[in-house]
Amino acid sequence: MSSNRAGVFMLAPHRPGRTWARLFALFAVLLVPAVAVTVCLQIWPVLPIALIAMAVTSLTLVGLMIILLSSLSVLLRAGAPTSPIGTETPSGPRMVLSALAQLPGSGSSVVFEVRSAIRALPPGTVVVAVARTEELANSYARLGFSRGEGKRVFFVVDSVAY
C-alpha cells in the first residue's frame, strides 16, 4: 500500500518452480489414496470398504477438476494472460509487478512508490508486468518499461537511477 493509503501494488519474485512443486504435491496427495485402495483390493477382499474409498477419492478428484476448470474459465473470460514472462523477456532475476491500483482522483502517488521500489532492486533485475488494457500498457511504456508480446511489459534495472 502506498504511504498515503490511496494506492496499492505488489512486487514479488517470479518463482515458477514453487508452483510446479505445489501442483505435484497436490496430485501426490490425491494419487496416494487411490493407489492404496487399489493395493488393498488386491491384498484383501474387502470390496465394500474399497469401493467406498474409491468413490470418495473419485469425488474429490472431480471436485478439484471442477474448481480448476471454473477458475480457468474465469481467467479466460477476463482476458488474463497465463504468464508475464515471454520469449522476449530478458534473462536475469525476475520480479513480477501486479495489482497496481489507486483510488480515483488521488494523483499518481502509487507510481512514485513503484518507482522507488524498483529503484531499490539490484542491477540486472528484470521487472515484468502484464497490463490489463492497451492504454495501461502504453502508460507502462511512458514510465520506461519496454513492450513485449501482447500487453506484456518489462523493465531491466540498471545502475542508472530510474
C-alpha positions, 0 to 999 in steps of 0.5 A, a space after each residue: 500500500 502506498 504511504 498515503 493509503 490511496 494506492 496499492 501494488 505488489 512486487 514479488 519474485 517470479 518463482 515458477 518452480 514453487 508452483 510446479 512443486 505445489 501442483 505435484 504435491 497436490 496430485 501426490 496427495 490425491 494419487 496416494 489414496 487411490 493407489 492404496 485402495 487399489 493395493 488393498 483390493 488386491 491384498 484383501 477382499 474387502 470390496 465394500 470398504 474399497 469401493 467406498 474409498 474409491 468413490 470418495 477419492 473419485 469425488 474429490 478428484 472431480 471436485 478439484 477438476 471442477 474448481 480448476 476448470 471454473 477458475 480457468 474459465 474465469 481467467 479466460 473470460 477476463 482476458 488474463 494472460 497465463 504468464 508475464 514472462 515471454 520469449 522476449 523477456 530478458 534473462 536475469 532475476 525476475 520480479 513480477 509487478 501486479 495489482 497496481 491500483 489507486 483510488 480515483 482522483 488521488 494523483 499518481 502517488 502509487 507510481 512514485 512508490 513503484 518507482 522507488 521500489 524498483 529503484 531499490 532492486 539490484 542491477 540486472 533485475 528484470 521487472 515484468 508486468 502484464 497490463 490489463 488494457 492497451 492504454 495501461 500498457 502504453 502508460 507502462 511504456 511512458 514510465 520506461 518499461 519496454 513492450 513485449 508480446 501482447 500487453 506484456 511489459 518489462 523493465 531491466 534495472 540498471 545502475 542508472 537511477 530510474 
